Every structure is written in structure tokens, then in C-alpha cells.
Amino acid sequence: MMPRLLSLLTGAAIIAAPLSVTLAQDAPKPAPKAATADTVQPKGLPVDGIAAVVGDQVVLVSEVLAAVNSARSAGAKVASAQDLVKLEQEILQQLVEAELLVQKAKELKVEANEAELQRSIDDNEKQIRSQFKTEAEFKAALKEAGFGTVDEWRKLQNDQLKRRNLQQEVVSKLKRDGKMTAINVTEAEINEAFESNRTKLPRKEARIGLRQVVLATKPSEESKKKARAKIDSLRADLDKHPEDFENIAKKESMDGTKELGGDLGWNRRGRMVPEFDRMMFALNPGIISPVIETSFGYHIIRVDRVQPAEVKARHILIRPKLDTADERRAKALADSIATVWRAGGSFDSLSVKFHDSAGDEDKTIPEYPRSQLPEPYRNALEGKKLGDIIDPFPMPDPSAGVNKYIIAQVTFLDDAGEYTLKEVRERLRSQLSEERSMRRLIDTLKKQTYVSVRYDPSKQTVTP
């Protein structure tokens, strides 16, 4: 298995630790893939017994074997019986240490971050299901893995993700409370770690950095007048029948909340554009706002509920219509911005005046994998050199139904190849320090908790 310190470089690190994959082994296990060509066949799961006792909880042999098979499915190489024994020993240790962290979380009354947990659950299921062409294939794989129903599999996934979330939350709490402090790492130790693992490091991707002005296509004044007249009419209707807010939103609103009657859910300050945010937090529950204008269009807002630092609101949005003439006007403006920029115009001034602050695009992207750029970016940047200001190019704006225009300058270029020590030194320093801090925590928890390991993979025996 790849040493834990390399996980940061591959983006897999969750909590830096010398536990190889302390949390990864407690993560949800995907349905099995096709059999690999490993020399040693995986062990089946029927064998059971107590592999270890941790406090008042047990780790079963079947859990160890399931995690081993999952690790092999994910790419762990097992070419001999000795390799299999080593993998089982590592995973048994990881499961014990994961349980120590979960028990510490319970002791400190640490709760799972429910919002983050639900996102992880949804993303995990989506990612796993995407590996199968049909629902029938997915269910067949679940059956082969020993699951009776999709709900049974989903419950296991959710339980394991909750355990992983608890581990993350308890480590975060211990850091906040000063119970886990950084440990110094010497240059010699960093050099040694790099030399020991350089052949196992992944090759770095080609990367590029940009600064950009994202220019939104704006409606004409005539279109804005028509949209304003429309929402003023709706506001007048609400004066007469305020109870019709949800029905009007379902019929007239022009965004993704339409089917929900304009429901925006719970929101904290700063989530919405400033004009919307100010009005939403100024309203009392049940009061309907006057019409306000934002970069998205015209809104009417109603706050349904309030709690500390959050409000639950609905809105009706009417967007001015955009057409090809508006797009042509935006393209002409983008061309003029590029001309001014190339002539020495200030990026800061241009971005303040023209960048679409309502969008999700950053003004500055220090570095980013070229292969992960959207296709319009990849095409426009092909063959460009450091410092080049590229010709404006269109980027679809799904919310508006037209294109935005991107004016960008290349600020960083790095070809694909092997990592150098200089490139990874600080990441290795941080990772080694985190690993040692985590190891100290785990060793302390082992001293405070009853731990008895009863399964010996080398002998395939379970001690009573």
C-alpha cells in the first residue's frame, strides 16, 4: 500500500496520520469490481470471530476481511501470501485505531456534522452508482457482495460515513482545544521521506494559472423595463392576496426554486448577493418585501422563519430576457476589455468594473490541472505562453441561457512530469508533522483504553 504521507499529494488525505489509511479503511466500501489478476485469491467472508476488543467494542474478523477485499478492489497489490498477511495486519491495526477515535468522539460528546455527512452520503452513492451502466448491474454487484437489498447496503454506507465523520470531528476538536500540537520535522527527515518515496509519487499533471475577467451578458434597457413591469404586477397581486405567494412563485418564478414555491431553505448571512442578503435579514417573518434588483433580476422576498444567525425564506424571481443581440454586445465589450488590458490597462481596475461578481468564477486561479479545465478553457489556452492575454471566448451560462465571455491572462505554467523536492517540501513537512501528532494521540488513547488483539493473520487463528 502507498505510504500514508503520500496521500496528501494524491488528494486522498483526510486526517494526516501514520496509520496508513486510518480513516480510509473505515470509509464506505463500494460494490466489488471484476476479479483482479492478483496471485493470491481473497479470503471469503463467512469466517468470523473476534479480531480485537477495543474498550467495550469488538472488531470482527469478517470486518477485517471485508476491508482487505475492499482495499484490493481499490488497487492494493497482493502478489504473495506474505503480502496478504501484511495487508491484513495493517488493516486490523487501522480498524482498531479508527475505533479508538470513534470512542474518543463519544467520550467528548462530539456530534457528526450532519450537513457535511449528508453531502458525503449523497456524493458517495452517486459516485458508486456511476460505475454501473444499469440499475440491474448495480443490484447484481450488491448481491454478489452479500447485500440483500439496496437499503441494507445504503445503511452500511451511511453508518461507515458517520464513523469517518466522527473521526474527523474529534480530531478537529482536539486541535482546537490545543490537545494536538504540531511536532517539528527536520530538513533531514523531509529529505529522507522524499528519497524513500519518490519512485511511488504520482506524476504531476500539467498545470496552469490564470487571472480573468468574466463578463456576463447583460439585458437591454427595454428588456429590463418589461421584467420590472411584470414583477410590479405580481407585487400588486400579493398586496391583495399575500397568501398566494407560493402559488405565484410556482407559476412565475424564473429559477430552480420554482417547483418548490420559491423555497430557498435556511441561509446564513453572506450566502446571497449583498442586495438580496440585506433585504432578507431585514424582514420579519411573514412580511413580503418590496421589489429589489440584483444581478440576477428582480425579486420579491418573504421570510418564513427566523432562528439565531439564519433565516428561512422564499422568493419570486423575474429575469429580464436575453437574446443574441445582448450576446453580441457582450462580445464586443469583451474584445475592448482585452484591447485595453493588452495596452497596459490595470487588471484590478478592469476586474472591479466588469467581472461578474454574481457568478461562481474566481478572478484569480493560482494553478489548476489543465485536464480538469472546462473544454472552452482548454481550447482557448492551447499553445498559449506565460503572460499571454487570450482572445475572449464564450462560456455557457446555464442560469441565463446565454454565453458569458472570458478574458484571461496566463500567470503560471508547469508541464507534466516528476515532482521535485522543492515542490513538495512544505507539504511533506506538514504531513510528517501531522502524522507524528496523530501517532502520539493514538498511542495515548491505547494507554487509556483496553485493547486486545486476538486475530493473527500469519497463523489465521483467533485467540479466545
Summary of the structure (lengths in Angstrom):
residues: 464
radius of gyration: 28.0
end to end distance: 30.1
largest distance: 83.1
contacts: 1344
relative contact order: 0.15
helix: 48%
strand: 18%
